[in-house]
Amino acid sequence: MMNDDMALVRDYAASQSEPAFATLVVRHIALVHSVALRQVGDPHLAQDVTQAVFIIIAQKAGSL
């Protein structure tokens, strides 16, 4: 799965592939949100953190 995820990141970085990024989000959003919720303790703030995580991944995809 990890190699497949990195292939999706590379695809997104190379061609801004929305389907590739969407697949990453679907695969990992529950885990990211769960971790964020445990850390911040507030469901609304955890949603903001989750969104920020995926924004940062999108911005830094080329350097991952």
Residue pairs with C-beta under 8 A, 6 or more apart in sequence:
1 27
5 24
5 27
5 28
6 64
8 17
8 20
8 21
8 23
8 24
9 20
9 24
9 57
9 61
9 64
10 61
11 17
11 20
12 20
12 21
12 24
12 58
12 61
13 61
13 62
13 64
21 58
24 54
24 57
25 54
29 50
29 54
32 50
32 53
32 54
33 46
33 47
33 50
36 45
36 46
36 47
36 49
36 50
36 53
37 43
37 46
39 46
39 49
40 46
40 49
57 64
